[in-house]
Amino acid sequence: MIATTFDALLRRDLDFQLYAMQGLGELVSRERYAEHDVETFASIIDTAYDVAGERFAPIAAELDAFEPTLRDGVVQTLPALAGALDAFVEAGFMAVGFDAKHGGMQLPHLMTVATQLIFSAANGPAAGYPFLTQGAANLLAVFASPEQQKTWLEPMIEGRYFGTMALTEPQAGSSLAEVATLAVPHADGTYRLTGNKMWISGSEHELSENIINLVLARLPGAPAGVKGISLFIVPKFALDPSGEATIRNDVTVVGLNHKLGQRGISNCALSLGDRGACIGYLVGQEHAGMRQMFHMMNEARIGIGAWATCTAYAAYRYALAYAKTRPQGRRTGAKDPTALPVPIVEHADVRRMLLAQKAIVEGGLAIVTYCARLVDDEHSHPDPAEREAAHRLLEVLTPIAKTWPSEHGCEANSLAIQVLGGYGYSPEYPVERLFRDQRLNPIHEGTTGIQGLDLLGRKVTLGGGIGFTLLLARMREEIARARADATLIKEADALAASVDRAEAVTAILVGAQRELGAERALANATIYLDALGTIVIAWMWLAQARVANERAANATDDAFYAGKRTTCRYFFRYELPKAAPMFDLLASLDDTTTALAIAEL
Amino acid sequence: MIATTFDALLRRDLDFQLYAMQGLGELVSRERYAEHDVETFASIIDTAYDVAGERFAPIAAELDAFEPTLRDGVVQTLPALAGALDAFVEAGFMAVGFDAKHGGMQLPHLMTVATQLIFSAANGPAAGYPFLTQGAANLLAVFASPEQQKTWLEPMIEGRYFGTMALTEPQAGSSLAEVATLAVPHADGTYRLTGNKMWISGSEHELSENIINLVLARLPGAPAGVKGISLFIVPKFALDPSGEATIRNDVTVVGLNHKLGQRGISNCALSLGDRGACIGYLVGQEHAGMRQMFHMMNEARIGIGAWATCTAYAAYRYALAYAKTRPQGRRTGAKDPTALPVPIVEHADVRRMLLAQKAIVEGGLAIVTYCARLVDDEHSHPDPAEREAAHRLLEVLTPIAKTWPSEHGCEANSLAIQVLGGYGYSPEYPVERLFRDQRLNPIHEGTTGIQGLDLLGRKVTLGGGIGFTLLLARMREEIARARADATLIKEADALAASVDRAEAVTAILVGAQRELGAERALANATIYLDALGTIVIAWMWLAQARVANERAANATDDAFYAGKRTTCRYFFRYELPKAAPMFDLLASLDDTTTALAIAEL
């Protein structure tokens, strides 16, 4: 059974999130977007659905089955991939969010995220190539010199050059403090790099004219730890004396990592400067690499949340379509053995599994689009106070927007397999592929453990806790709005109690950092991240239900809005209560893991 | 990094479960096992570790990488697999539990399960071939005629014939009521079968002289539903007029199903009677197939729980060894960037992930060995009342022993990947393979949803609820014992409260079946299964901690016993509290899933 129409990401739902929830339409009133109107947005989204549905979705299974291969240092990918990416570039999607002065379309970040969502849902690994390029280009747009922007950024926005982020090294997975790649200044103002990078997606292929690797490395004598890291442009083709990118740089793929999933995107082990000169160009100041990288980290991490959301979303839509058409079994309690079997969507447990998936994927979509709107506010809100508030909220929401869809996306993808039963375990159906793809998301761009430490150890207290305080305030504003809706009072009260509890437990944990030390206070930071994330998603569901009620009141009520209300109820009854024992554990400052002797394991 | 010694299933822990927890040593006093002594048990387990470590574990990755292939109706498997299975058979492991009169070793069921655990931990898919054979042979040992036993069972016990269970059909996955394969009586007293079977593991290969498929089918005019199903022996080679198994039967593999995991064991789509005569031999009475199958279902399903436990256990042991040797990062709060990185096992979040895995796999091992001992009591306890009690307890514990390790095993296998980070996502390390293998366990031998309905809709009320009442009593007996240990009073009290809550909520749900109907009352049966399962595993952990304390008091205390106490504490602080919101939801008789309109999804 193959889905004949592309609804891996339901258009109706995406429009609801963009317009009804996040007010995409209002953004045209901002000076930055004055060239655009709502019709432009709609037509770009139409085109994205067309290209994603026609070029990306149909090759997803093939791309998974035939991993890229390495021969003589050259990575080969499927011809169909090149065709899909050409179509993406030709339709202008690479340029969506960039400034007009660099050749970009200067559209709201919400539009960038909308297109990323559509292509991720169609084919996550294929979409990885342009999204990595956009991430790298974003960084150059902020930190590179005008000359560097002309040379490297503009061809990326045109889609002629692709980009990568080369952070990780074999000995230093999550720990960037241990980055050891060396960059030695050269007489001509460039640098010569030597070292090894690992798990670098897309750093070798024949899909673009050039590949711009953004590489973290250390200058000789640089301070130890993250404060001594600098950022370099290391192109596949470096500049010859006439300024043309013609010199094959010594950035060599020494191996391709095979992977559980995400097989469509090559994952490379890189050797720099092993055979000759690996030329790098410093971006901005020396030793500023981590600050530069972290400047873009919010958007990159929210991007992973979006990717994870879509990977689960596509599986949910498939499982739903399957459940509606697959006949098997009878209604519980039905006694007549000659009765015809019913579609499995009639079984309560199948409905529960589908609702759980819907709650995760539409809740994930809500938080990533909420964050995308915050990025727009951060960059283009006319009120500086609102820009600052958006920035602070993003700081605290980023680990949640990255992790909650990644971790619970794994759960949702597993449930999609379960709905299909034995068929779900077979590669004849796409759900097992999406399950494998998803498992990467809790690992890359900062593991879940790293995100937990970032949230509890840094973000909730950053700037005197202003971001966290703002988050509590935003949730309470929604609670107040929802209380005006008689059908949502119970949910509003439940969220209010949860927000109070989150505030109280956070205070306990912040106090414990001072009194008992970071190790003990942060021991369960991952659980804190999940608990607070669950409350944030509950907030998203309350908002969706409220807006659905408002819209339904002014229009013909329909199943779409009813589905939002039902799934909100599901979330508050089945999911939000899980946060309570997590907060109890956190408040107890349990020391089981820190007191443990290793030999006991 | 490859483990150099075979400790995918820690011998120390297995011995603890078998002897200290389940009293394997006492069983030699029973008449049935009078031929054996404890030294025999130990030496058989030694041999199992040797054969599993030398022949099964080393080929696991290869078996996964090279799936069986089908050519001209013949399934080809790796030569190394045949060698491993020969070693298994030669060492006598196929015969462990069978009666001496059939050529078996007549060892306790605990010993059968112990050997299954060891081989499953070494290489689950390879172990599948003999375990399916043992399952099929078990059924023939109970229901086949003496003549059939001579012809088919004895060569299976010798390891010359292998066996399969052929239940599922393409249109009838979990719903056996829809089995449509037809069996028409033939003049010679045999039957001619026509139909299709799906997802049949091991039903074609060259690994044994013959393959004995146990097939569910319907006689012409049989009652509809499960009451009209009969069981047939359908061998690959049927009997010629001289009684020799020389006629190639018309049971044809029409396709191999590729799978997410468990790739080492062929998974066949079968066509029966499509090209000629598919000869079947009726087992026992007509229309008794479901009863016969269900007679063996407890042991088969507990076998899946054992398989799941070992699949997670092997991954846990690997992740633990990795965490002890992989240096990365510094202790939380450490400020000196020049300090050497520490092994990741020093990080609290890694310890939490390891403890979570340990709690699942050693908790799973405890419940499957507990159930194995119950099977021994059911079959060989001198007191008929104890035999009956063991049978009743098994009825209610079977869905839990199958499902809890399968579902939480998926969680544990995912955590093992997370401990390894990017490396965990790579097939260079075994954890991603084990993660894929594990995902089958919540699906086959009755999905998790089916197990939930079996538990809440049937088992808790079966025989007037005697099995459930016995379970509550057993848990309360352990609570009383643990209360005598001053270090376990808090845990004993917590379990007591949970058991009370389980009893009360079960009463509500049973009442609701009468008052509101099965559909509403059973809507959240899967959640009930998980909640009660969590309490059962907490009970297992309390018992392990108590026994560990008893043993430690009489011996040099050591890290093994301390590990049991710590993991018990972990389970009671981190895991058991998750049952509370589940019971709250169940008590509310929530109707979200049953009231839902399909269009809302």
HADDOCK unambig.tbl for C-alpha pairs under 7 A between the chains (distance, minus, plus):
assign (segid A and resid 172 and name CA) (segid B and resid 328 and name CA) 6.39 0.50 0.50
assign (segid A and resid 175 and name CA) (segid B and resid 328 and name CA) 6.47 0.50 0.50
assign (segid A and resid 175 and name CA) (segid B and resid 329 and name CA) 5.41 0.50 0.50
assign (segid A and resid 224 and name CA) (segid B and resid 337 and name CA) 5.66 0.50 0.50
assign (segid A and resid 224 and name CA) (segid B and resid 338 and name CA) 5.93 0.50 0.50
assign (segid A and resid 225 and name CA) (segid B and resid 337 and name CA) 4.76 0.50 0.50
assign (segid A and resid 225 and name CA) (segid B and resid 338 and name CA) 6.92 0.50 0.50
assign (segid A and resid 257 and name CA) (segid B and resid 426 and name CA) 6.91 0.50 0.50
assign (segid A and resid 258 and name CA) (segid B and resid 426 and name CA) 5.82 0.50 0.50
assign (segid A and resid 258 and name CA) (segid B and resid 427 and name CA) 6.46 0.50 0.50
assign (segid A and resid 259 and name CA) (segid B and resid 425 and name CA) 5.70 0.50 0.50
assign (segid A and resid 259 and name CA) (segid B and resid 426 and name CA) 4.64 0.50 0.50
assign (segid A and resid 259 and name CA) (segid B and resid 427 and name CA) 6.23 0.50 0.50
assign (segid A and resid 260 and name CA) (segid B and resid 425 and name CA) 5.49 0.50 0.50
assign (segid A and resid 260 and name CA) (segid B and resid 426 and name CA) 6.03 0.50 0.50
assign (segid A and resid 260 and name CA) (segid B and resid 427 and name CA) 6.72 0.50 0.50
assign (segid A and resid 260 and name CA) (segid B and resid 432 and name CA) 6.52 0.50 0.50
assign (segid A and resid 328 and name CA) (segid B and resid 172 and name CA) 6.40 0.50 0.50
assign (segid A and resid 328 and name CA) (segid B and resid 175 and name CA) 6.45 0.50 0.50
assign (segid A and resid 329 and name CA) (segid B and resid 175 and name CA) 5.41 0.50 0.50
assign (segid A and resid 332 and name CA) (segid B and resid 518 and name CA) 6.24 0.50 0.50
assign (segid A and resid 332 and name CA) (segid B and resid 519 and name CA) 5.14 0.50 0.50
assign (segid A and resid 333 and name CA) (segid B and resid 518 and name CA) 5.42 0.50 0.50
assign (segid A and resid 333 and name CA) (segid B and resid 519 and name CA) 6.35 0.50 0.50
assign (segid A and resid 337 and name CA) (segid B and resid 224 and name CA) 5.61 0.50 0.50
assign (segid A and resid 337 and name CA) (segid B and resid 225 and name CA) 4.74 0.50 0.50
assign (segid A and resid 338 and name CA) (segid B and resid 224 and name CA) 5.88 0.50 0.50
assign (segid A and resid 338 and name CA) (segid B and resid 225 and name CA) 6.91 0.50 0.50
assign (segid A and resid 348 and name CA) (segid B and resid 523 and name CA) 5.19 0.50 0.50
assign (segid A and resid 348 and name CA) (segid B and resid 593 and name CA) 5.65 0.50 0.50
assign (segid A and resid 348 and name CA) (segid B and resid 594 and name CA) 5.83 0.50 0.50
assign (segid A and resid 349 and name CA) (segid B and resid 449 and name CA) 6.41 0.50 0.50
assign (segid A and resid 349 and name CA) (segid B and resid 523 and name CA) 6.26 0.50 0.50
assign (segid A and resid 349 and name CA) (segid B and resid 524 and name CA) 6.80 0.50 0.50
assign (segid A and resid 351 and name CA) (segid B and resid 593 and name CA) 5.78 0.50 0.50
assign (segid A and resid 352 and name CA) (segid B and resid 593 and name CA) 5.80 0.50 0.50
assign (segid A and resid 355 and name CA) (segid B and resid 601 and name CA) 6.96 0.50 0.50
assign (segid A and resid 418 and name CA) (segid B and resid 443 and name CA) 6.85 0.50 0.50
assign (segid A and resid 421 and name CA) (segid B and resid 443 and name CA) 5.84 0.50 0.50
assign (segid A and resid 422 and name CA) (segid B and resid 443 and name CA) 6.49 0.50 0.50
assign (segid A and resid 425 and name CA) (segid B and resid 259 and name CA) 5.71 0.50 0.50
assign (segid A and resid 425 and name CA) (segid B and resid 260 and name CA) 5.48 0.50 0.50
assign (segid A and resid 425 and name CA) (segid B and resid 440 and name CA) 6.91 0.50 0.50
assign (segid A and resid 426 and name CA) (segid B and resid 257 and name CA) 6.92 0.50 0.50
assign (segid A and resid 426 and name CA) (segid B and resid 258 and name CA) 5.83 0.50 0.50
assign (segid A and resid 426 and name CA) (segid B and resid 259 and name CA) 4.63 0.50 0.50
assign (segid A and resid 426 and name CA) (segid B and resid 260 and name CA) 6.00 0.50 0.50
assign (segid A and resid 427 and name CA) (segid B and resid 258 and name CA) 6.46 0.50 0.50
assign (segid A and resid 427 and name CA) (segid B and resid 259 and name CA) 6.22 0.50 0.50
assign (segid A and resid 427 and name CA) (segid B and resid 260 and name CA) 6.69 0.50 0.50
assign (segid A and resid 432 and name CA) (segid B and resid 260 and name CA) 6.50 0.50 0.50
assign (segid A and resid 440 and name CA) (segid B and resid 425 and name CA) 6.92 0.50 0.50
assign (segid A and resid 443 and name CA) (segid B and resid 418 and name CA) 6.87 0.50 0.50
assign (segid A and resid 443 and name CA) (segid B and resid 421 and name CA) 5.87 0.50 0.50
assign (segid A and resid 443 and name CA) (segid B and resid 422 and name CA) 6.51 0.50 0.50
assign (segid A and resid 449 and name CA) (segid B and resid 349 and name CA) 6.39 0.50 0.50
assign (segid A and resid 518 and name CA) (segid B and resid 332 and name CA) 6.22 0.50 0.50
assign (segid A and resid 518 and name CA) (segid B and resid 333 and name CA) 5.41 0.50 0.50
assign (segid A and resid 519 and name CA) (segid B and resid 332 and name CA) 5.12 0.50 0.50
assign (segid A and resid 519 and name CA) (segid B and resid 333 and name CA) 6.34 0.50 0.50
assign (segid A and resid 523 and name CA) (segid B and resid 348 and name CA) 5.20 0.50 0.50
assign (segid A and resid 523 and name CA) (segid B and resid 349 and name CA) 6.27 0.50 0.50
assign (segid A and resid 524 and name CA) (segid B and resid 349 and name CA) 6.82 0.50 0.50
assign (segid A and resid 559 and name CA) (segid B and resid 599 and name CA) 5.73 0.50 0.50
assign (segid A and resid 559 and name CA) (segid B and resid 600 and name CA) 4.96 0.50 0.50
assign (segid A and resid 560 and name CA) (segid B and resid 600 and name CA) 5.92 0.50 0.50
assign (segid A and resid 562 and name CA) (segid B and resid 600 and name CA) 6.03 0.50 0.50
assign (segid A and resid 563 and name CA) (segid B and resid 600 and name CA) 4.01 0.50 0.50
assign (segid A and resid 563 and name CA) (segid B and resid 601 and name CA) 5.99 0.50 0.50
assign (segid A and resid 570 and name CA) (segid B and resid 592 and name CA) 6.54 0.50 0.50
assign (segid A and resid 573 and name CA) (segid B and resid 585 and name CA) 6.94 0.50 0.50
assign (segid A and resid 577 and name CA) (segid B and resid 581 and name CA) 5.88 0.50 0.50
assign (segid A and resid 578 and name CA) (segid B and resid 578 and name CA) 6.88 0.50 0.50
assign (segid A and resid 578 and name CA) (segid B and resid 581 and name CA) 6.43 0.50 0.50
assign (segid A and resid 581 and name CA) (segid B and resid 577 and name CA) 5.88 0.50 0.50
assign (segid A and resid 581 and name CA) (segid B and resid 578 and name CA) 6.43 0.50 0.50
assign (segid A and resid 585 and name CA) (segid B and resid 573 and name CA) 6.94 0.50 0.50
assign (segid A and resid 592 and name CA) (segid B and resid 570 and name CA) 6.53 0.50 0.50
assign (segid A and resid 593 and name CA) (segid B and resid 348 and name CA) 5.64 0.50 0.50
assign (segid A and resid 593 and name CA) (segid B and resid 351 and name CA) 5.77 0.50 0.50
assign (segid A and resid 593 and name CA) (segid B and resid 352 and name CA) 5.79 0.50 0.50
assign (segid A and resid 594 and name CA) (segid B and resid 348 and name CA) 5.81 0.50 0.50
assign (segid A and resid 599 and name CA) (segid B and resid 559 and name CA) 5.72 0.50 0.50
assign (segid A and resid 600 and name CA) (segid B and resid 559 and name CA) 4.95 0.50 0.50
assign (segid A and resid 600 and name CA) (segid B and resid 560 and name CA) 5.89 0.50 0.50
assign (segid A and resid 600 and name CA) (segid B and resid 562 and name CA) 6.01 0.50 0.50
assign (segid A and resid 600 and name CA) (segid B and resid 563 and name CA) 3.98 0.50 0.50
assign (segid A and resid 601 and name CA) (segid B and resid 355 and name CA) 6.95 0.50 0.50
assign (segid A and resid 601 and name CA) (segid B and resid 563 and name CA) 5.98 0.50 0.50
